[in-house]
Amino acid sequence: MHEDWETEKIANSSRSREVEHWLDRYPEYEANWVAIDDTESGSGWIEFDTGKTNNEFVVLCQVGIGFQQGEYTALRAALEKRITP
């Protein structure tokens, strides 16, 4: 995990925009990130479009339930895609 792992909160912005801003600050991680969020806070991921297919690297957990087996499986798959050329 990056030492500056938390995105900066941007007023009237979605979480996806916050991640785009974070990636602008750390471009060396453009191809090496995975996001874990909840379905309420992370609702803006649908609009996340940097010209790439990034949504496969976003794992959304259910509000009030948290990280379960299905999310673990999705996270593992996303991480494997990142490390497999």
Backbone bond lengths (Angstrom), bond angles and torsions (degrees), N, CA, C in turn:
res aa  C-N    CA-C-N  psi(-1)  N-CA   C-N-CA  omega(-1)  CA-C   N-CA-C  phi
1 M - - - 1.445 - - 1.532 107.84 -
2 H 1.311 115.28 138.34 1.467 121.69 178.90 1.532 109.69 -68.08
3 E 1.326 116.90 143.12 1.469 120.69 -179.59 1.531 111.65 -61.28
4 D 1.319 118.34 -26.84 1.461 123.54 176.56 1.523 107.82 -107.80
5 W 1.322 116.17 60.02 1.468 122.29 -170.40 1.522 114.27 -75.66
6 E 1.320 117.79 -19.78 1.454 120.66 -175.32 1.521 110.95 -91.69
7 T 1.337 116.48 136.68 1.463 119.12 177.79 1.518 110.45 -76.63
8 E 1.318 115.02 152.04 1.458 121.22 175.46 1.516 108.27 -75.00
9 K 1.318 117.56 134.13 1.461 121.50 177.87 1.529 109.10 -73.57
10 I 1.335 115.72 126.82 1.455 121.78 -179.78 1.529 107.63 -117.39
11 A 1.321 116.85 121.43 1.464 121.30 -177.80 1.522 111.33 -56.07
12 N 1.330 115.72 138.28 1.465 122.95 177.39 1.524 112.39 56.74
13 S 1.308 116.68 36.29 1.455 121.21 -179.01 1.520 109.71 -129.93
14 S 1.309 115.98 155.27 1.454 120.61 177.72 1.527 109.77 -87.73
15 R 1.301 115.95 163.96 1.462 120.90 178.20 1.528 110.64 -59.82
16 S 1.321 116.82 -36.67 1.459 119.28 -179.81 1.524 111.22 -61.60
17 R 1.320 116.79 -38.45 1.467 120.06 177.79 1.530 110.22 -67.28
18 E 1.329 116.47 -36.51 1.463 119.84 177.16 1.527 110.60 -62.70
19 V 1.323 116.81 -39.99 1.470 120.47 178.64 1.526 109.89 -68.41
20 E 1.315 117.81 -41.17 1.463 119.98 176.19 1.530 110.29 -58.09
21 H 1.328 116.51 -41.73 1.467 120.97 177.86 1.534 110.02 -63.12
22 W 1.333 117.25 -42.62 1.469 121.24 178.09 1.526 109.96 -61.10
23 L 1.322 116.97 -44.43 1.465 120.76 179.69 1.534 111.81 -66.21
24 D 1.323 117.36 -29.86 1.465 120.15 174.07 1.529 110.46 -63.47
25 R 1.345 116.02 -36.33 1.467 120.57 179.32 1.530 112.16 -75.87
26 Y 1.336 116.26 -28.46 1.468 121.33 -177.87 1.533 109.94 -127.97
27 P 1.319 118.16 66.81 1.466 121.15 -175.78 1.531 113.54 -61.88
28 E 1.316 117.92 -20.85 1.463 120.31 178.24 1.528 112.46 -66.80
29 Y 1.346 116.83 -11.36 1.462 121.19 178.60 1.527 112.71 -104.05
30 E 1.311 117.73 8.65 1.468 122.14 -177.47 1.527 112.79 -50.49
31 A 1.318 117.34 -38.08 1.470 120.85 -178.11 1.524 112.26 -105.95
32 N 1.349 116.91 13.70 1.463 119.34 -174.11 1.519 113.01 -134.61
33 W 1.311 117.04 46.36 1.456 118.65 179.88 1.519 110.79 -134.57
34 V 1.316 114.96 154.19 1.459 124.08 171.68 1.524 105.45 -140.37
35 A 1.316 117.82 137.94 1.463 121.39 179.69 1.520 110.51 -111.50
36 I 1.321 115.77 138.74 1.465 122.99 172.78 1.520 105.92 -116.12
37 D 1.319 116.25 126.42 1.460 120.80 -176.84 1.520 107.93 -145.87
38 D 1.335 117.14 176.81 1.464 119.44 174.15 1.524 109.47 -106.67
39 T 1.317 115.89 162.08 1.463 120.74 -173.83 1.521 112.89 -65.09
40 E 1.323 118.30 -24.74 1.463 120.93 178.39 1.527 111.09 -80.58
41 S 1.314 116.88 -55.85 1.468 120.96 -179.85 1.516 111.51 -67.54
42 G 1.315 116.34 -32.52 1.453 121.41 -175.54 1.509 115.40 -93.05
43 S 1.326 117.17 16.84 1.466 119.66 -177.31 1.529 112.42 -61.90
44 G 1.311 118.24 -23.39 1.460 121.71 -179.22 1.511 114.15 -75.42
45 W 1.320 118.56 -2.82 1.463 120.09 -179.27 1.516 111.87 -65.08
46 I 1.319 117.64 -24.43 1.465 120.58 179.91 1.526 110.40 -58.91
47 E 1.343 116.67 -34.63 1.461 120.56 -178.13 1.526 112.50 -88.90
48 F 1.316 117.67 1.82 1.465 121.41 -177.26 1.519 109.49 -69.61
49 D 1.317 116.07 111.53 1.459 119.92 -177.26 1.515 109.51 -146.98
50 T 1.310 116.12 106.03 1.460 120.08 176.84 1.517 109.32 -110.37
51 G 1.331 116.12 20.01 1.456 119.91 -177.48 1.512 111.88 85.96
52 K 1.309 116.05 5.86 1.463 121.39 179.46 1.522 108.17 -127.73
53 T 1.304 117.04 169.86 1.462 120.78 177.21 1.522 108.75 -94.65
54 N 1.327 116.22 81.81 1.455 121.74 -175.28 1.520 114.44 -90.24
55 N 1.306 119.23 -18.78 1.454 119.73 -175.27 1.528 112.95 -62.38
56 E 1.316 118.27 -20.99 1.458 120.05 176.77 1.526 111.53 -70.48
57 F 1.325 117.24 -8.86 1.461 122.25 178.76 1.528 112.05 -107.65
58 V 1.332 115.92 17.24 1.457 122.43 177.45 1.532 107.87 -118.25
59 V 1.318 115.98 124.60 1.459 121.71 178.60 1.525 107.28 -113.15
60 L 1.320 116.74 120.01 1.457 121.80 -179.47 1.525 110.78 -105.11
61 C 1.331 115.58 129.58 1.467 122.68 176.60 1.524 108.95 -99.34
62 Q 1.323 116.53 155.19 1.453 120.86 178.35 1.529 109.84 -77.68
63 V 1.320 116.14 137.37 1.458 121.92 178.72 1.527 109.21 -61.35
64 G 1.310 117.14 134.03 1.458 122.08 177.76 1.520 114.06 80.46
65 I 1.328 117.55 -6.96 1.465 120.94 179.79 1.521 109.72 -114.13
66 G 1.318 116.23 -45.90 1.457 120.17 176.31 1.509 114.72 89.76
67 F 1.305 114.44 -158.57 1.456 123.85 -173.16 1.525 110.15 -80.30
68 Q 1.336 116.75 113.08 1.462 123.09 -177.31 1.531 109.94 -117.31
69 Q 1.307 116.69 -176.05 1.461 122.22 -177.74 1.534 112.10 -56.75
70 G 1.316 118.06 -42.27 1.464 121.09 -179.80 1.519 111.96 -62.43
71 E 1.326 116.14 -40.35 1.461 120.28 178.09 1.530 110.38 -69.17
72 Y 1.330 116.36 -38.30 1.463 119.89 176.99 1.530 110.13 -59.90
73 T 1.321 116.48 -45.20 1.463 121.49 179.43 1.524 110.92 -61.24
74 A 1.347 116.68 -43.63 1.468 121.15 178.91 1.527 111.01 -65.44
75 L 1.335 117.25 -40.53 1.460 120.95 178.81 1.523 110.76 -64.67
76 R 1.304 116.26 -44.06 1.468 119.87 179.46 1.532 110.50 -61.17
77 A 1.331 117.05 -43.02 1.464 120.96 178.77 1.527 110.78 -62.56
78 A 1.337 117.27 -42.08 1.463 121.00 179.56 1.527 110.74 -64.20
79 L 1.319 116.99 -43.19 1.466 120.67 179.24 1.528 111.26 -65.60
80 E 1.326 116.30 -39.04 1.470 119.47 178.26 1.522 111.51 -64.33
81 K 1.327 117.44 -36.65 1.461 120.74 176.04 1.515 111.39 -64.17
82 R 1.313 116.42 -33.89 1.466 120.99 -179.66 1.531 111.58 -71.62
83 I 1.328 117.62 -32.95 1.471 118.96 -176.07 1.516 113.43 -96.41
84 T 1.328 117.38 -10.22 1.464 120.77 179.26 1.521 108.71 -98.06
85 P 1.340 116.43 119.61 1.481 119.36 -177.98 1.527 112.38 -67.73
